Amino acid sequence: MQHKEITEKIIGSAYNVYNKMGYGFLESVYEKCLLIDLRKAGLKAESQQAITVYYENQIVGDFVAEKSCQSCDPVKKRRL
């Protein structure tokens, strides 16, 4: 799947959640709803995923991504 197609699914899922849930809930509620919608859209989605951050091929720290979707190779995410 191309980046444009994945991006369209992610944005579409975000709109679906907002349109169905409205506003006023805690972020954790929206996060769970978004994961459900992303998976329903056929994407492999995970929550609170730990990512090792590299700089010049050396580990400089860890980062917890709130959400990640398919084809996000952890090595490519932030290798500079």
PDB file of N, CA, C and O in Angstrom, chain B, residues numbered from 101:
ATOM      1  N   MET B 101       0.851  -1.180   0.000  1.00  0.00           N
ATOM      2  CA  MET B 101       0.000   0.000   0.000  1.00  0.00           C
ATOM      3  C   MET B 101       0.894   1.240   0.000  1.00  0.00           C
ATOM      4  O   MET B 101       1.881   1.310   0.732  1.00  0.00           O
ATOM      5  N   GLN B 102       0.536   2.200  -0.820  1.00  0.00           N
ATOM      6  CA  GLN B 102       1.306   3.429  -0.944  1.00  0.00           C
ATOM      7  C   GLN B 102       1.021   4.371   0.228  1.00  0.00           C
ATOM      8  O   GLN B 102      -0.011   4.264   0.891  1.00  0.00           O
ATOM      9  N   HIS B 103       1.953   5.294   0.470  1.00  0.00           N
ATOM     10  CA  HIS B 103       1.809   6.241   1.579  1.00  0.00           C
ATOM     11  C   HIS B 103       0.537   7.069   1.460  1.00  0.00           C
ATOM     12  O   HIS B 103      -0.114   7.344   2.468  1.00  0.00           O
ATOM     13  N   LYS B 104       0.170   7.473   0.241  1.00  0.00           N
ATOM     14  CA  LYS B 104      -1.026   8.281   0.058  1.00  0.00           C
ATOM     15  C   LYS B 104      -2.265   7.513   0.504  1.00  0.00           C
ATOM     16  O   LYS B 104      -3.137   8.074   1.167  1.00  0.00           O
ATOM     17  N   GLU B 105      -2.349   6.237   0.146  1.00  0.00           N
ATOM     18  CA  GLU B 105      -3.501   5.412   0.523  1.00  0.00           C
ATOM     19  C   GLU B 105      -3.576   5.226   2.042  1.00  0.00           C
ATOM     20  O   GLU B 105      -4.653   5.296   2.634  1.00  0.00           O
ATOM     21  N   ILE B 106      -2.431   4.992   2.653  1.00  0.00           N
ATOM     22  CA  ILE B 106      -2.390   4.826   4.111  1.00  0.00           C
ATOM     23  C   ILE B 106      -2.799   6.126   4.793  1.00  0.00           C
ATOM     24  O   ILE B 106      -3.586   6.119   5.739  1.00  0.00           O
ATOM     25  N   THR B 107      -2.258   7.243   4.306  1.00  0.00           N
ATOM     26  CA  THR B 107      -2.588   8.552   4.882  1.00  0.00           C
ATOM     27  C   THR B 107      -4.083   8.837   4.783  1.00  0.00           C
ATOM     28  O   THR B 107      -4.693   9.328   5.734  1.00  0.00           O
ATOM     29  N   GLU B 108      -4.668   8.527   3.630  1.00  0.00           N
ATOM     30  CA  GLU B 108      -6.109   8.747   3.451  1.00  0.00           C
ATOM     31  C   GLU B 108      -6.916   7.907   4.436  1.00  0.00           C
ATOM     32  O   GLU B 108      -7.917   8.380   4.975  1.00  0.00           O
ATOM     33  N   LYS B 109      -6.496   6.677   4.675  1.00  0.00           N
ATOM     34  CA  LYS B 109      -7.211   5.816   5.630  1.00  0.00           C
ATOM     35  C   LYS B 109      -7.086   6.348   7.054  1.00  0.00           C
ATOM     36  O   LYS B 109      -8.053   6.332   7.815  1.00  0.00           O
ATOM     37  N   ILE B 110      -5.892   6.820   7.411  1.00  0.00           N
ATOM     38  CA  ILE B 110      -5.670   7.340   8.765  1.00  0.00           C
ATOM     39  C   ILE B 110      -6.519   8.589   8.999  1.00  0.00           C
ATOM     40  O   ILE B 110      -7.204   8.700  10.016  1.00  0.00           O
ATOM     41  N   ILE B 111      -6.471   9.524   8.055  1.00  0.00           N
ATOM     42  CA  ILE B 111      -7.257  10.760   8.201  1.00  0.00           C
ATOM     43  C   ILE B 111      -8.746  10.444   8.198  1.00  0.00           C
ATOM     44  O   ILE B 111      -9.506  11.017   8.980  1.00  0.00           O
ATOM     45  N   GLY B 112      -9.166   9.535   7.324  1.00  0.00           N
ATOM     46  CA  GLY B 112     -10.569   9.127   7.284  1.00  0.00           C
ATOM     47  C   GLY B 112     -11.027   8.525   8.592  1.00  0.00           C
ATOM     48  O   GLY B 112     -12.137   8.793   9.051  1.00  0.00           O
ATOM     49  N   SER B 113     -10.170   7.707   9.201  1.00  0.00           N
ATOM     50  CA  SER B 113     -10.504   7.104  10.489  1.00  0.00           C
ATOM     51  C   SER B 113     -10.625   8.154  11.582  1.00  0.00           C
ATOM     52  O   SER B 113     -11.508   8.073  12.435  1.00  0.00           O
ATOM     53  N   ALA B 114      -9.737   9.138  11.554  1.00  0.00           N
ATOM     54  CA  ALA B 114      -9.803  10.211  12.551  1.00  0.00           C
ATOM     55  C   ALA B 114     -11.120  10.977  12.426  1.00  0.00           C
ATOM     56  O   ALA B 114     -11.757  11.288  13.433  1.00  0.00           O
ATOM     57  N   TYR B 115     -11.524  11.278  11.199  1.00  0.00           N
ATOM     58  CA  TYR B 115     -12.807  11.958  10.983  1.00  0.00           C
ATOM     59  C   TYR B 115     -13.980  11.085  11.429  1.00  0.00           C
ATOM     60  O   TYR B 115     -14.927  11.577  12.043  1.00  0.00           O
ATOM     61  N   ASN B 116     -13.913   9.786  11.118  1.00  0.00           N
ATOM     62  CA  ASN B 116     -14.985   8.875  11.546  1.00  0.00           C
ATOM     63  C   ASN B 116     -15.164   8.904  13.056  1.00  0.00           C
ATOM     64  O   ASN B 116     -16.284   9.008  13.556  1.00  0.00           O
ATOM     65  N   VAL B 117     -14.053   8.811  13.778  1.00  0.00           N
ATOM     66  CA  VAL B 117     -14.121   8.807  15.240  1.00  0.00           C
ATOM     67  C   VAL B 117     -14.714  10.117  15.742  1.00  0.00           C
ATOM     68  O   VAL B 117     -15.603  10.109  16.593  1.00  0.00           O
ATOM     69  N   TYR B 118     -14.234  11.236  15.226  1.00  0.00           N
ATOM     70  CA  TYR B 118     -14.748  12.528  15.683  1.00  0.00           C
ATOM     71  C   TYR B 118     -16.238  12.660  15.375  1.00  0.00           C
ATOM     72  O   TYR B 118     -17.015  13.098  16.223  1.00  0.00           O
ATOM     73  N   ASN B 119     -16.631  12.282  14.160  1.00  0.00           N
ATOM     74  CA  ASN B 119     -18.038  12.415  13.773  1.00  0.00           C
ATOM     75  C   ASN B 119     -18.954  11.516  14.597  1.00  0.00           C
ATOM     76  O   ASN B 119     -20.093  11.888  14.877  1.00  0.00           O
ATOM     77  N   LYS B 120     -18.476  10.354  14.983  1.00  0.00           N
ATOM     78  CA  LYS B 120     -19.303   9.432  15.764  1.00  0.00           C
ATOM     79  C   LYS B 120     -19.277   9.743  17.259  1.00  0.00           C
ATOM     80  O   LYS B 120     -20.289   9.580  17.942  1.00  0.00           O
ATOM     81  N   MET B 121     -18.130  10.190  17.772  1.00  0.00           N
ATOM     82  CA  MET B 121     -17.970  10.377  19.217  1.00  0.00           C
ATOM     83  C   MET B 121     -18.187  11.822  19.661  1.00  0.00           C
ATOM     84  O   MET B 121     -18.556  12.072  20.809  1.00  0.00           O
ATOM     85  N   GLY B 122     -17.959  12.768  18.758  1.00  0.00           N
ATOM     86  CA  GLY B 122     -18.065  14.162  19.163  1.00  0.00           C
ATOM     87  C   GLY B 122     -16.890  14.562  20.041  1.00  0.00           C
ATOM     88  O   GLY B 122     -15.811  13.976  19.958  1.00  0.00           O
ATOM     89  N   TYR B 123     -17.108  15.558  20.878  1.00  0.00           N
ATOM     90  CA  TYR B 123     -16.020  16.046  21.728  1.00  0.00           C
ATOM     91  C   TYR B 123     -16.380  15.839  23.200  1.00  0.00           C
ATOM     92  O   TYR B 123     -17.533  15.578  23.544  1.00  0.00           O
ATOM     93  N   GLY B 124     -15.366  15.961  24.059  1.00  0.00           N
ATOM     94  CA  GLY B 124     -15.617  15.934  25.491  1.00  0.00           C
ATOM     95  C   GLY B 124     -15.102  14.720  26.238  1.00  0.00           C
ATOM     96  O   GLY B 124     -15.153  14.684  27.467  1.00  0.00           O
ATOM     97  N   PHE B 125     -14.601  13.716  25.510  1.00  0.00           N
ATOM     98  CA  PHE B 125     -14.084  12.521  26.181  1.00  0.00           C
ATOM     99  C   PHE B 125     -12.597  12.664  26.466  1.00  0.00           C
ATOM    100  O   PHE B 125     -11.932  13.547  25.923  1.00  0.00           O
ATOM    101  N   LEU B 126     -12.086  11.797  27.312  1.00  0.00           N
ATOM    102  CA  LEU B 126     -10.654  11.756  27.578  1.00  0.00           C
ATOM    103  C   LEU B 126      -9.923  11.265  26.334  1.00  0.00           C
ATOM    104  O   LEU B 126     -10.492  10.549  25.509  1.00  0.00           O
ATOM    105  N   GLU B 127      -8.663  11.655  26.208  1.00  0.00           N
ATOM    106  CA  GLU B 127      -7.853  11.250  25.062  1.00  0.00           C
ATOM    107  C   GLU B 127      -7.793   9.729  24.931  1.00  0.00           C
ATOM    108  O   GLU B 127      -7.783   9.204  23.818  1.00  0.00           O
ATOM    109  N   SER B 128      -7.754   9.027  26.048  1.00  0.00           N
ATOM    110  CA  SER B 128      -7.660   7.562  26.006  1.00  0.00           C
ATOM    111  C   SER B 128      -8.871   6.935  25.319  1.00  0.00           C
ATOM    112  O   SER B 128      -8.741   5.889  24.683  1.00  0.00           O
ATOM    113  N   VAL B 129     -10.033   7.549  25.435  1.00  0.00           N
ATOM    114  CA  VAL B 129     -11.238   7.050  24.766  1.00  0.00           C
ATOM    115  C   VAL B 129     -11.078   7.192  23.253  1.00  0.00           C
ATOM    116  O   VAL B 129     -11.353   6.254  22.506  1.00  0.00           O
ATOM    117  N   TYR B 130     -10.635   8.364  22.806  1.00  0.00           N
ATOM    118  CA  TYR B 130     -10.440   8.585  21.377  1.00  0.00           C
ATOM    119  C   TYR B 130      -9.355   7.665  20.818  1.00  0.00           C
ATOM    120  O   TYR B 130      -9.467   7.174  19.695  1.00  0.00           O
ATOM    121  N   GLU B 131      -8.312   7.438  21.604  1.00  0.00           N
ATOM    122  CA  GLU B 131      -7.231   6.553  21.176  1.00  0.00           C
ATOM    123  C   GLU B 131      -7.759   5.144  20.913  1.00  0.00           C
ATOM    124  O   GLU B 131      -7.433   4.538  19.892  1.00  0.00           O
ATOM    125  N   LYS B 132      -8.566   4.629  21.823  1.00  0.00           N
ATOM    126  CA  LYS B 132      -9.125   3.288  21.649  1.00  0.00           C
ATOM    127  C   LYS B 132     -10.076   3.233  20.464  1.00  0.00           C
ATOM    128  O   LYS B 132     -10.074   2.260  19.709  1.00  0.00           O
ATOM    129  N   CYS B 133     -10.888   4.272  20.295  1.00  0.00           N
ATOM    130  CA  CYS B 133     -11.805   4.336  19.152  1.00  0.00           C
ATOM    131  C   CYS B 133     -11.028   4.381  17.836  1.00  0.00           C
ATOM    132  O   CYS B 133     -11.392   3.715  16.867  1.00  0.00           O
ATOM    133  N   LEU B 134      -9.960   5.168  17.813  1.00  0.00           N
ATOM    134  CA  LEU B 134      -9.169   5.292  16.594  1.00  0.00           C
ATOM    135  C   LEU B 134      -8.518   3.964  16.231  1.00  0.00           C
ATOM    136  O   LEU B 134      -8.468   3.602  15.056  1.00  0.00           O
ATOM    137  N   LEU B 135      -8.021   3.238  17.220  1.00  0.00           N
ATOM    138  CA  LEU B 135      -7.424   1.927  16.943  1.00  0.00           C
ATOM    139  C   LEU B 135      -8.457   0.989  16.320  1.00  0.00           C
ATOM    140  O   LEU B 135      -8.154   0.260  15.375  1.00  0.00           O
ATOM    141  N   ILE B 136      -9.669   1.013  16.852  1.00  0.00           N
ATOM    142  CA  ILE B 136     -10.739   0.174  16.310  1.00  0.00           C
ATOM    143  C   ILE B 136     -11.003   0.547  14.854  1.00  0.00           C
ATOM    144  O   ILE B 136     -11.109  -0.331  13.997  1.00  0.00           O
ATOM    145  N   ASP B 137     -11.109   1.837  14.572  1.00  0.00           N
ATOM    146  CA  ASP B 137     -11.426   2.290  13.219  1.00  0.00           C
ATOM    147  C   ASP B 137     -10.279   2.026  12.246  1.00  0.00           C
ATOM    148  O   ASP B 137     -10.514   1.657  11.096  1.00  0.00           O
ATOM    149  N   LEU B 138      -9.040   2.213  12.703  1.00  0.00           N
ATOM    150  CA  LEU B 138      -7.883   1.935  11.840  1.00  0.00           C
ATOM    151  C   LEU B 138      -7.841   0.458  11.453  1.00  0.00           C
ATOM    152  O   LEU B 138      -7.591   0.122  10.296  1.00  0.00           O
ATOM    153  N   ARG B 139      -8.084  -0.409  12.413  1.00  0.00           N
ATOM    154  CA  ARG B 139      -8.085  -1.852  12.134  1.00  0.00           C
ATOM    155  C   ARG B 139      -9.245  -2.212  11.207  1.00  0.00           C
ATOM    156  O   ARG B 139      -9.102  -3.052  10.319  1.00  0.00           O
ATOM    157  N   LYS B 140     -10.384  -1.573  11.422  1.00  0.00           N
ATOM    158  CA  LYS B 140     -11.548  -1.789  10.566  1.00  0.00           C
ATOM    159  C   LYS B 140     -11.240  -1.358   9.126  1.00  0.00           C
ATOM    160  O   LYS B 140     -11.772  -1.937   8.179  1.00  0.00           O
ATOM    161  N   ALA B 141     -10.385  -0.347   8.962  1.00  0.00           N
ATOM    162  CA  ALA B 141      -9.980   0.134   7.643  1.00  0.00           C
ATOM    163  C   ALA B 141      -8.918  -0.753   7.009  1.00  0.00           C
ATOM    164  O   ALA B 141      -8.457  -0.480   5.901  1.00  0.00           O
ATOM    165  N   GLY B 142      -8.527  -1.818   7.710  1.00  0.00           N
ATOM    166  CA  GLY B 142      -7.561  -2.765   7.161  1.00  0.00           C
ATOM    167  C   GLY B 142      -6.112  -2.454   7.467  1.00  0.00           C
ATOM    168  O   GLY B 142      -5.214  -3.040   6.862  1.00  0.00           O
ATOM    169  N   LEU B 143      -5.866  -1.542   8.395  1.00  0.00           N
ATOM    170  CA  LEU B 143      -4.491  -1.205   8.775  1.00  0.00           C
ATOM    171  C   LEU B 143      -4.087  -1.960  10.028  1.00  0.00           C
ATOM    172  O   LEU B 143      -4.911  -2.221  10.905  1.00  0.00           O
ATOM    173  N   LYS B 144      -2.838  -2.299  10.102  1.00  0.00           N
ATOM    174  CA  LYS B 144      -2.294  -2.894  11.321  1.00  0.00           C
ATOM    175  C   LYS B 144      -1.901  -1.721  12.220  1.00  0.00           C
ATOM    176  O   LYS B 144      -0.962  -0.985  11.917  1.00  0.00           O
ATOM    177  N   ALA B 145      -2.620  -1.556  13.318  1.00  0.00           N
ATOM    178  CA  ALA B 145      -2.384  -0.407  14.196  1.00  0.00           C
ATOM    179  C   ALA B 145      -2.079  -0.879  15.610  1.00  0.00           C
ATOM    180  O   ALA B 145      -2.680  -1.834  16.101  1.00  0.00           O
ATOM    181  N   GLU B 146      -1.142  -0.203  16.255  1.00  0.00           N
ATOM    182  CA  GLU B 146      -0.761  -0.515  17.630  1.00  0.00           C
ATOM    183  C   GLU B 146      -0.773   0.770  18.451  1.00  0.00           C
ATOM    184  O   GLU B 146      -0.667   1.871  17.911  1.00  0.00           O
ATOM    185  N   SER B 147      -0.903   0.609  19.750  1.00  0.00           N
ATOM    186  CA  SER B 147      -0.931   1.747  20.656  1.00  0.00           C
ATOM    187  C   SER B 147       0.221   1.660  21.640  1.00  0.00           C
ATOM    188  O   SER B 147       0.614   0.577  22.073  1.00  0.00           O
ATOM    189  N   GLN B 148       0.758   2.832  21.987  1.00  0.00           N
ATOM    190  CA  GLN B 148       1.818   2.938  22.994  1.00  0.00           C
ATOM    191  C   GLN B 148       3.000   2.027  22.655  1.00  0.00           C
ATOM    192  O   GLN B 148       3.461   1.265  23.505  1.00  0.00           O
ATOM    193  N   GLN B 149       3.485   2.104  21.427  1.00  0.00           N
ATOM    194  CA  GLN B 149       4.588   1.268  20.967  1.00  0.00           C
ATOM    195  C   GLN B 149       5.925   1.949  21.247  1.00  0.00           C
ATOM    196  O   GLN B 149       6.119   3.117  20.909  1.00  0.00           O
ATOM    197  N   ALA B 150       6.835   1.217  21.860  1.00  0.00           N
ATOM    198  CA  ALA B 150       8.169   1.745  22.142  1.00  0.00           C
ATOM    199  C   ALA B 150       9.013   1.718  20.876  1.00  0.00           C
ATOM    200  O   ALA B 150       9.032   0.725  20.149  1.00  0.00           O
ATOM    201  N   ILE B 151       9.707   2.816  20.621  1.00  0.00           N
ATOM    202  CA  ILE B 151      10.562   2.947  19.445  1.00  0.00           C
ATOM    203  C   ILE B 151      11.943   3.381  19.915  1.00  0.00           C
ATOM    204  O   ILE B 151      12.077   4.333  20.684  1.00  0.00           O
ATOM    205  N   THR B 152      12.956   2.681  19.452  1.00  0.00           N
ATOM    206  CA  THR B 152      14.324   3.082  19.749  1.00  0.00           C
ATOM    207  C   THR B 152      14.737   4.148  18.746  1.00  0.00           C
ATOM    208  O   THR B 152      14.550   3.983  17.540  1.00  0.00           O
ATOM    209  N   VAL B 153      15.299   5.243  19.249  1.00  0.00           N
ATOM    210  CA  VAL B 153      15.680   6.377  18.403  1.00  0.00           C
ATOM    211  C   VAL B 153      17.189   6.336  18.174  1.00  0.00           C
ATOM    212  O   VAL B 153      17.978   6.184  19.106  1.00  0.00           O
ATOM    213  N   TYR B 154      17.561   6.478  16.897  1.00  0.00           N
ATOM    214  CA  TYR B 154      18.969   6.441  16.503  1.00  0.00           C
ATOM    215  C   TYR B 154      19.417   7.791  15.959  1.00  0.00           C
ATOM    216  O   TYR B 154      18.633   8.532  15.366  1.00  0.00           O
ATOM    217  N   TYR B 155      20.674   8.088  16.169  1.00  0.00           N
ATOM    218  CA  TYR B 155      21.316   9.232  15.536  1.00  0.00           C
ATOM    219  C   TYR B 155      22.726   8.793  15.167  1.00  0.00           C
ATOM    220  O   TYR B 155      23.475   8.306  16.014  1.00  0.00           O
ATOM    221  N   GLU B 156      23.080   8.968  13.904  1.00  0.00           N
ATOM    222  CA  GLU B 156      24.400   8.533  13.425  1.00  0.00           C
ATOM    223  C   GLU B 156      24.662   7.064  13.804  1.00  0.00           C
ATOM    224  O   GLU B 156      25.752   6.705  14.250  1.00  0.00           O
ATOM    225  N   ASN B 157      23.641   6.238  13.616  1.00  0.00           N
ATOM    226  CA  ASN B 157      23.702   4.796  13.887  1.00  0.00           C
ATOM    227  C   ASN B 157      23.978   4.446  15.348  1.00  0.00           C
ATOM    228  O   ASN B 157      24.440   3.345  15.647  1.00  0.00           O
ATOM    229  N   GLN B 158      23.698   5.367  16.243  1.00  0.00           N
ATOM    230  CA  GLN B 158      23.850   5.101  17.671  1.00  0.00           C
ATOM    231  C   GLN B 158      22.514   5.339  18.359  1.00  0.00           C
ATOM    232  O   GLN B 158      21.782   6.267  18.016  1.00  0.00           O
ATOM    233  N   ILE B 159      22.210   4.501  19.322  1.00  0.00           N
ATOM    234  CA  ILE B 159      20.980   4.666  20.082  1.00  0.00           C
ATOM    235  C   ILE B 159      21.115   5.891  20.974  1.00  0.00           C
ATOM    236  O   ILE B 159      22.073   6.020  21.737  1.00  0.00           O
ATOM    237  N   VAL B 160      20.137   6.790  20.865  1.00  0.00           N
ATOM    238  CA  VAL B 160      20.160   8.003  21.684  1.00  0.00           C
ATOM    239  C   VAL B 160      18.997   8.063  22.661  1.00  0.00           C
ATOM    240  O   VAL B 160      18.930   8.965  23.497  1.00  0.00           O
ATOM    241  N   GLY B 161      18.088   7.112  22.560  1.00  0.00           N
ATOM    242  CA  GLY B 161      16.983   7.104  23.506  1.00  0.00           C
ATOM    243  C   GLY B 161      15.814   6.285  23.002  1.00  0.00           C
ATOM    244  O   GLY B 161      15.865   5.658  21.944  1.00  0.00           O
ATOM    245  N   ASP B 162      14.772   6.314  23.789  1.00  0.00           N
ATOM    246  CA  ASP B 162      13.549   5.611  23.453  1.00  0.00           C
ATOM    247  C   ASP B 162      12.405   6.609  23.420  1.00  0.00           C
ATOM    248  O   ASP B 162      12.435   7.636  24.099  1.00  0.00           O
ATOM    249  N   PHE B 163      11.415   6.295  22.633  1.00  0.00           N
ATOM    250  CA  PHE B 163      10.251   7.146  22.464  1.00  0.00           C
ATOM    251  C   PHE B 163       9.036   6.235  22.447  1.00  0.00           C
ATOM    252  O   PHE B 163       9.088   5.150  21.867  1.00  0.00           O
ATOM    253  N   VAL B 164       7.959   6.649  23.065  1.00  0.00           N
ATOM    254  CA  VAL B 164       6.724   5.865  23.027  1.00  0.00           C
ATOM    255  C   VAL B 164       5.755   6.568  22.093  1.00  0.00           C
ATOM    256  O   VAL B 164       5.258   7.654  22.389  1.00  0.00           O
ATOM    257  N   ALA B 165       5.495   5.929  20.958  1.00  0.00           N
ATOM    258  CA  ALA B 165       4.546   6.468  19.991  1.00  0.00           C
ATOM    259  C   ALA B 165       3.142   6.142  20.465  1.00  0.00           C
ATOM    260  O   ALA B 165       2.851   4.994  20.803  1.00  0.00           O
ATOM    261  N   GLU B 166       2.277   7.131  20.493  1.00  0.00           N
ATOM    262  CA  GLU B 166       0.910   6.885  20.942  1.00  0.00           C
ATOM    263  C   GLU B 166       0.214   5.894  20.036  1.00  0.00           C
ATOM    264  O   GLU B 166      -0.510   5.018  20.509  1.00  0.00           O
ATOM    265  N   LYS B 167       0.426   6.023  18.739  1.00  0.00           N
ATOM    266  CA  LYS B 167      -0.162   5.111  17.772  1.00  0.00           C
ATOM    267  C   LYS B 167       0.819   4.921  16.640  1.00  0.00           C
ATOM    268  O   LYS B 167       1.567   5.836  16.296  1.00  0.00           O
ATOM    269  N   SER B 168       0.818   3.728  16.057  1.00  0.00           N
ATOM    270  CA  SER B 168       1.601   3.497  14.849  1.00  0.00           C
ATOM    271  C   SER B 168       0.801   2.583  13.943  1.00  0.00           C
ATOM    272  O   SER B 168       0.019   1.751  14.401  1.00  0.00           O
ATOM    273  N   CYS B 169       1.013   2.754  12.646  1.00  0.00           N
ATOM    274  CA  CYS B 169       0.280   1.969  11.656  1.00  0.00           C
ATOM    275  C   CYS B 169       1.243   1.188  10.799  1.00  0.00           C
ATOM    276  O   CYS B 169       2.454   1.410  10.825  1.00  0.00           O
ATOM    277  N   GLN B 170       0.685   0.270  10.041  1.00  0.00           N
ATOM    278  CA  GLN B 170       1.467  -0.623   9.202  1.00  0.00           C
ATOM    279  C   GLN B 170       2.446   0.123   8.334  1.00  0.00           C
ATOM    280  O   GLN B 170       2.313   1.324   8.098  1.00  0.00           O
ATOM    281  N   SER B 171       3.416  -0.600   7.870  1.00  0.00           N
ATOM    282  CA  SER B 171       4.481  -0.129   6.987  1.00  0.00           C
ATOM    283  C   SER B 171       5.297   1.004   7.599  1.00  0.00           C
ATOM    284  O   SER B 171       5.938   1.775   6.885  1.00  0.00           O
ATOM    285  N   CYS B 172       5.269   1.097   8.910  1.00  0.00           N
ATOM    286  CA  CYS B 172       6.152   2.029   9.615  1.00  0.00           C
ATOM    287  C   CYS B 172       7.299   1.197  10.172  1.00  0.00           C
ATOM    288  O   CYS B 172       7.271   0.783  11.332  1.00  0.00           O
ATOM    289  N   ASP B 173       8.294   0.957   9.350  1.00  0.00           N
ATOM    290  CA  ASP B 173       9.442   0.167   9.759  1.00  0.00           C
ATOM    291  C   ASP B 173      10.147   0.894  10.906  1.00  0.00           C
ATOM    292  O   ASP B 173      10.582   2.032  10.731  1.00  0.00           O
ATOM    293  N   PRO B 174      10.268   0.255  12.084  1.00  0.00           N
ATOM    294  CA  PRO B 174      10.875   0.934  13.233  1.00  0.00           C
ATOM    295  C   PRO B 174      12.273   1.485  12.928  1.00  0.00           C
ATOM    296  O   PRO B 174      12.666   2.509  13.486  1.00  0.00           O
ATOM    297  N   VAL B 175      13.016   0.822  12.058  1.00  0.00           N
ATOM    298  CA  VAL B 175      14.366   1.306  11.732  1.00  0.00           C
ATOM    299  C   VAL B 175      14.270   2.586  10.927  1.00  0.00           C
ATOM    300  O   VAL B 175      15.120   3.463  11.085  1.00  0.00           O
ATOM    301  N   LYS B 176      13.267   2.728  10.069  1.00  0.00           N
ATOM    302  CA  LYS B 176      13.142   3.897   9.212  1.00  0.00           C
ATOM    303  C   LYS B 176      12.444   5.057   9.918  1.00  0.00           C
ATOM    304  O   LYS B 176      12.528   6.192   9.449  1.00  0.00           O
ATOM    305  N   LYS B 177      11.764   4.805  11.019  1.00  0.00           N
ATOM    306  CA  LYS B 177      10.946   5.843  11.652  1.00  0.00           C
ATOM    307  C   LYS B 177      11.744   7.083  11.988  1.00  0.00           C
ATOM    308  O   LYS B 177      11.282   8.194  11.731  1.00  0.00           O
ATOM    309  N   ARG B 178      12.888   6.933  12.534  1.00  0.00           N
ATOM    310  CA  ARG B 178      13.633   8.109  12.941  1.00  0.00           C
ATOM    311  C   ARG B 178      15.137   7.928  12.794  1.00  0.00           C
ATOM    312  O   ARG B 178      15.904   8.513  13.558  1.00  0.00           O
ATOM    313  N   ARG B 179      15.562   7.144  11.844  1.00  0.00           N
ATOM    314  CA  ARG B 179      16.994   7.006  11.640  1.00  0.00           C
ATOM    315  C   ARG B 179      17.466   8.204  10.838  1.00  0.00           C
ATOM    316  O   ARG B 179      17.001   8.423   9.720  1.00  0.00           O
ATOM    317  N   LEU B 180      18.381   8.978  11.393  1.00  0.00           N
ATOM    318  CA  LEU B 180      18.851  10.206  10.729  1.00  0.00           C
ATOM    319  C   LEU B 180      20.261  10.013  10.229  1.00  0.00           C
ATOM    320  O   LEU B 180      20.839  10.928   9.642  1.00  0.00           O
TER     321      LEU B 180
END
